[in-house]
Amino acid sequence: MSGTQQVLAAGPVALNRPWRPSWRRHLHGSELAWAIAFVIPYAVVFFAFVVYPVAFGLWMARKPSLYGELVANPFYARTVINTALYVALGVNVKMFLALLLSGFFMRRRWWIKALLGIYMLPWALPAIPAFVSFHWMLIGEEGFVNSVLSALFGIHGPLWFNNRWLALGSNIVSYIWKWMPFWTLTFLAGRLAIPQEIYEAAAVDGAGSCRRFVHVIFPLLGNLYLVCTLLSTLWTIGDFITVSLVSSGAPYYSTDVLATLGIHYAFDVAQPELGVAAVMSALPVLIPLVIILMRTLQTREVQL
């Protein structure tokens, strides 16, 4: 019987038993000194680059009048809508397509393995040149996309960054294009961890591809899918690079998200407190997501 099975077999008493770290019993003298010496640099870096910036940001955005000024500004309401659309569409479309494509890359043909290497290139590229290239492919009538539309179909493409919805869509598409390979690889690793006997049993039962995905693969990957979606949501809410480099908020800051609006207030308008307040206004969403993520990880660790 494995260790996890023994814990589960012991019942709630074993799970509720207070946990005592073993290092308190075993570290003495020089061992304790070495342990403290290794922890201190990490603690200093953590305090300097995590605790202090967050605490200073909360202090800068402490005045309730800042949030009243934000709400009164029509730019803020539009930015909140942009952020919600950017996160909801970007994360969910990306994760679902990544889950589907991970099944495609499970096939054992040589050309699919070669295609996987090519497919991973957007994620392997540095973010700044990737998004700058995406911006120049769409900019103006002479951009790459509009030139292809004109040469192949005789169509004059739109001015992508002169329309709010086209510019916002460009941000979402470029974000999905950049980060979907990473999550595809994550789900591919999850699929490979499923025992082959489960696939064989499903095939013996006559389950086709769709039924096998719905009744076998997705339930087994459900925990992984949930955790990855929560993580991706947390990262995407704070994403600044994509919108800043692809649309730059065009037209006239109408495609800004909270991260870029905060930079706009802090540097372009010289109101750093208002910029920090704009970013901190996402905390009512971020904090519950972090709590759900931590509880999910703890629950899944006991159930596995």
Stockholm file with secondary structure:
# STOCKHOLM 1.0

chainA/1-304         MSGTQQVLAAGPVALNRPWRPSWRRHLHGSELAWAIAFVIPYAVVFFAFVVYPVAFGLWMARKPSLYGELVANPFYARTVINTALYVALGVNVKMFLALLLSGFFMRRRWWIKALLGIYMLPWALPAIPAFVSFHWMLIGEEGFVNSVLSALFGIHGPLWFNNRWLALGSNIVSYIWKWMPFWTLTFLAGRLAIPQEIYEAAAVDGAGSCRRFVHVIFPLLGNLYLVCTLLSTLWTIGDFITVSLVSSGAPYYSTDVLATLGIHYAFDVAQPELGVAAVMSALPVLIPLVIILMRTLQTREVQL
#=GR chainA/1-304 SS CCHHHHHHHHCHHHHHSCCCCTHHHHCCTHHHHHHHHHHHHHHHHHIIIIIHHHHHHHHHTCCHHHHHHHHHSHHHHHHHHHHHHHHHHHHHHHHHHHHHHHHHTTSCCHHHHHHHHHHTHHHHSCHHHHHHHHHHHHSSTTSHHHHHHHHHHCCCCCCGGGSHHHHHHHHHHHHHHHHHHHHHHHHHHHHHTSCHHHHHHHHHTTCCHHHHIIIIIHHHHHHHHHHHHHHHHHHHHTCCHHHHHHTTTTTTTTTCCHHHHHHIIIIISSCHHHHHHHHHTTHHHHHHHHHHHHHHHHHHHHHC
#=GC SS_cons         CCHHHHHHHHCHHHHHSCCCCTHHHHCCTHHHHHHHHHHHHHHHHHIIIIIHHHHHHHHHTCCHHHHHHHHHSHHHHHHHHHHHHHHHHHHHHHHHHHHHHHHHTTSCCHHHHHHHHHHTHHHHSCHHHHHHHHHHHHSSTTSHHHHHHHHHHCCCCCCGGGSHHHHHHHHHHHHHHHHHHHHHHHHHHHHHTSCHHHHHHHHHTTCCHHHHIIIIIHHHHHHHHHHHHHHHHHHHHTCCHHHHHHTTTTTTTTTCCHHHHHHIIIIISSCHHHHHHHHHTTHHHHHHHHHHHHHHHHHHHHHC
//
